[in-house]
Amino acid sequence: MTEAAAVAHAESQFDSGAFFATLAARVACRTESQNPERAEALAAYLDGQIAPALAALGFRSTIHPNPEAGAPPFLIGERLEDPALPTVLFYGHGDVVRGHEGQWAEGRDPWTLTPADGPNGARWYGRGAADNKAQHSINIAALAAVLAARGGRLGFNAKWLVEMGEETGSPGLAAFCAAQKQALAADVLIASDGPRLRADRPTVFLGSRGVANVDLVLKERDGGHHSGNWGGLLRNPGTVLANAIASLVDAQGGIRVQGLRPPPIPASVRAALADIAVGGGPGDPDVDTAWGEPGLTPAERVFGWNALEVLAFGCGNPAQPVNAIPPAARATLQLRFVVGTDLGNGGQRIRQHIVAHLHDHGFHGVEVSEPVVMAATRLDPDNAWVRLAMQSLQASTGVKPALLPNLGGSLPNDVFADILGLPTVWVPHSYPACSQHAPNEHVLPAVLRQGLGMTAALLWQVGEQAAVLPRRAG
């Protein structure tokens, strides 16, 4: 019974083709949560793919209806070895975005896992391969490897939560977890989603930036008026709204609204980001070094700071402009924010900050919507579970992992951190150029094989160090 045996067992699942076959069967499930015609496929994935895989590992699974009417179900799996042992909660989502059939290169079918060579080596193409089917499949396979190496024991208790609506905003997830707090009680969340920092560097992230979308609308009148007859006499809502936005975020992307800026970056976060290089991978765009908050490194700007982005802006008809002053203009702005930003209850302070700023700068009549908010989370990088993950991944791969206090993007980590009260350790098995959510989504076989081995090693160490790992209060 050794860690090396667990790693060898995990890697053998890849080398034998068994992991490919499992992932291919899961990719073939057309679990498009954005497609209302796929409701049966969403439920069938839990019943036909996840529950049997967990049952083979000694889990007892239950499929629960979603508390939100019409939303897809959840699965909770549980394997209890000893109440005195720590409990790990695993999470994954089996739903995917639309397949975009007919838009994939070389005529590939999104529902068939297809090996092919890419510009930087082998790839496996398929919808959901990267997001999230390969990722939760790795964690299930790693559990199997530890059980095989430890003679039918994990050395810790394990639970699973699998949802089927993440790609539509995880409807019902918060309410479900609040209602199932006892069933989901654990000491840590270990999960996989999103990309590594780079394909060749294992990564651990501890939370995610929050996100808030806000619409700005300025309507001046009911119809357009000829620009020759009325130009210079009528307020142009496009011009006014453009300047209003420029008062919120400057020409270099710096946030000009004090209330939308975060507190100073904590020393522990700066230290964790000191060796993080953003970009430079295959398919990555060039980083604009002069963009964003001055005085910060690129890593600090995306992982430790806030960004206010213009997602959409329009007035008139850009495709077929006419010689008329448009009657109205609208824009959608998005704030990506870190822990400590002044949100208020449910994000209401974001709107208050914007409204007050526009008023103070003379922009009257701009309607500001209530933001749709996903909260920010960030675990202390010095947490014992983080130290365990970093030490284990470096020992098993020989590469110092990248440690991100939070992901630059957003995922429903606030449910686990705030509602369930768990330290959250995410170990992703994808990479930035994987084309998730787009045609040609793919995974890198080399990353998957390494992910299988290093996850088996990590879970082995959870069992080895069970006696000294921190436990939840109560």
Secondary structure, DSSP 4 states (H G I P E B T S, - for coil): --HHHHHHHHHHHHHTTHHHHHHHHHHTS--BTT-GGGHHHHHHHIIIIIHHHHHTTT-EEEEE--SSTTPPPEEEEEE-S-TTS-EEEEEEE--B----TT-SGGG--TTS-EEEEETTEEEEE-TTIIIIIHHHHHHHHHHHHHHHHTTS--SSEEEEEEES-GGGT-TTHHHHHHHTTTTT--SEEEE--SB-SBTTB-EEE-EE-EEEEEEEEEE--SS-EEHHHHTTTS--HHHHHHHHHHHHB-TTS-B--GGGSPPPPPHHHHHHHTT-----STTPPPP-TTSSSTT--HHHHHHSS-EEEEEEEEES-TTS--SEE-SEEEEEEEEEE-TT----GGGHHHHHHHHHHHHHTT--S-EEPPPEEE--EE--TT-HHHHHHHHHHHHHHSSPPEEESSBSS--THHIIIIIS---EEE---B-TTS-TTSTT-EE-HHHHHHHHHHHHHHHHHHHHTTTTS-----
